[in-house]
């Protein structure tokens, strides 16, 4: 319960004025979540096998969407009494826990993804994909926050050549993600939009049956988070040497 202390009112009096916000949970018995999923897609290779296309659209309908509700129980007190109202102001006088239950509303998530890869001059490839995901809002509030936790727009791009010269290849990729709101039992908050650039080069040495890979994720070391209360991520760089007896000259 949220209480406000205004001029001339004590904290307890503010709690009494808002006692109507305290309700017995009476949560429905948990049952299995049901989902109906529909998806339509299209794949094709065009332009004399130089371009591959991939498109899909989906719709999911959830019945009895599962989530968690936090409840507070005043210790050894009956809900609705003056003592219970005052107890809700003090953490040590109440027991709090989370329970799984089903939503009262039906929910629908929907989205689409479009991708293409272009293979051209001397094994060079350029590709990209873009996805959109959303959760349809309901006019009626529910007993818990759904926590969809998915950015609406995500874009990925790549460019590379598996053998730009003999035994040497490379790939560069980039990702951009739209800002979104993260909701969970741990924390709620805004996740800012971000982009990253990754790259890798590999050199194969057949005489030594060895492959050397050097690269990095988030090469520009642009700090970002993936979820509220999550770690701050930076660049990651690596050098890997692999010996494979199966490599042939």
Secondary structure, 3 states (H helix, E strand, C coil): CCCCCCCCCCHHHHHHHCHHHCCCCCCCCCCCCEEEEEEEEEEEEECCCCEEEEEEEEEEEEECCEEEEEEEEECCCCCCCHHHHHHCCCHHHEEEEEEEEECCCCEEEEEEEEEEEEEEHHHEEEEEEEEEEEECCCCCCCCCCCCCCCCCEEEEEEEEEEEEECCEEEEEEEEEECCEEEECCCCEEEECCEEEEEEEEEEEEHHHCEEEEEEEECCCCCCECCCCCCCCECCEEEEEEEECCCCCC
